[in-house]
Amino acid sequence: MTTFDSVYRDLLQDIMQNGALELNERTGLHTRIRTGAHFDLDVSKAFPLLTLRKIPLKLFVAEQVWYLQGENKLDFFQKFSRIWDDFMEEDNTVESGYGYRWRGFFGRDQVDSLLQMLRDEPSSRQGVVVTWDPNTDGLASAKKKNVPCVPVWVANIVNGKLNFHVIFRSNDVMLGLPHDVAGFALLLKMLAQELKVEPGMMHYSISHAHVYENHFSNAEMLLTRSNEHPDVNFELPPNCYKRALHKDESLVHEILESMQSVYEPLPGVGRMQIAL
């Protein structure tokens, strides 16, 4: 198995065997829960792409390119996927879109500021990018279609490598986590390329890691699997960051082609519905 396959299967097995079983009132579904889950991945050695089941590469690739554009309008992303449509407003925008929050919602472009800071002061420990709006997100605020699952992520450069610490308040381990891990690892690689440094470690922390009851059988099926797949590594096309800013659709296709050439996953584990 790949390094990430082993990390993922260990977490899933722990949740299914030892996780607390509780009803989630918002969805009406029971979940098995692990609090304070954490793992570390060396993106310089292996890209964390799950091979124990096939995941749709196009979704997280297009998502990260869209995030870098800093828009809440879905027009670009909808050319590749409609998974954000459940959360959109009548004007085809998503108020909780990560890129929108990162690049202007709080009155500054956090991503641009991060890159400039790390160029000027590579040893800085202040590379904090915030998604969560304490004025309106959570804490018994008015109900929203969606609130960010990632309140904050932190970037720093150590030994010439860019590292991320990504903090999830909540993560659907069967459906969301493989997609989210790959997405943030791709963002790490793209920002490292722009900074002209190597990708480094991604530290991934989850306050509330859970498996929904309607995914229990899918999880049990996956836990029986092993895949003799080497660690995944691929090269990014050039100038990813600037091309994303210019809404270059071909960038999504080029990254996909590079990934697909080294990705041979096992089949899916059956249909899984997202819990809304």
Secondary structure, DSSP 4 states (H G I P E B T S, - for coil): --HHHHHHHHHHHHHHHH-EEEEETTTTEEEEEEEEEEEEEETTT-B----SS---HHHHHHHHHHHHHT--B-TTGGGT--TTGGG--TTSB-TT-HHHIIIIITSS-HHHHHHHHHHH-TT-S--EEE---TTTSSTT----S---S--EEEEEEETTEEEEEEEES-EETTTTHHHHHHHHHHHHHHHHHHHTSEEEEEEEEEEEEEEEGGGHHHHHHHHT-----PPB--PPPTTHHHHHHTT-HHHHHHHHHHHHTT--PPPP-S--PPP-
